[in-house]
């Protein structure tokens, strides 16, 4: 990757309207908010505050430090108010860098200690973006409910039923995800819930191939979800099956390098996917955890693929067709991708990175 090309692409990538289709709510938390919450928890001895400060201040975090952050976020995001606040801030940050549509994914949680059910958790999330704030006038928010790989079949089914019920009630829920520690859980545990989701008309965006697990990758490809996340660790046979399947891939460059699933951006498999004209969409995964933004990810991709401006715009625009947005909203999003608008070099919103 050419650092000069990366820097040259950044202004366009910041100004470009963008769609974020793979971002986890908890992983998108602001560092300042995490520090503030951790300070509160450090008073009861739950968090080592000095250690957290040292991790957050680093621009490049080691893998153990990254997992430490995930654990910490889980520890401090346990009540409804915090969930609402984080959601509001995450969406404000996305809107500030010209993201016009986001599919935010999160795992509904039960926490009896604070009277939290999976439904009340989701209501707290939705309270974070059903506001009159100016930022929310320029971003469309949709939710994907995640099944955590630690969950049982019953718990996974509960999440799918909740997604279906809330969507019937008019909530902005558009799909189901399978995520969490890829070393935990078996495909057969989640299959009944994912099959039910399909029967209920909920599209699937599943994490796939984060570790070497050919049997599961084969099962997922055979199941043919609407989208796949990552697909880093595939053998030749599965790679060919992926290409033949044309299942769109959510590409998270910085995340994959940070978690050591690919050696560097230049050697990332998205280059081959792009050259094969396989449908891909550039995403962040966890911008808070991996210290990145969607603009930065687009600039990385553009410099790596040696794209000209028109190709960068085309790549960003193609995300519309890969999104789970309703047809009418897709039309609106297409209208927001106006070349003449870009040629006028739009002024960046306040707070843009
Ligand atoms: Zn992810």
Boltz pocket constraint, residues with backbone or C-beta under 6 A from the ligand:
constraints:
  - pocket:
      binder: B
      contacts: [[A, 22], [A, 24], [A, 179], [A, 207], [A, 229], [A, 285]]
      max_distance: 6.0
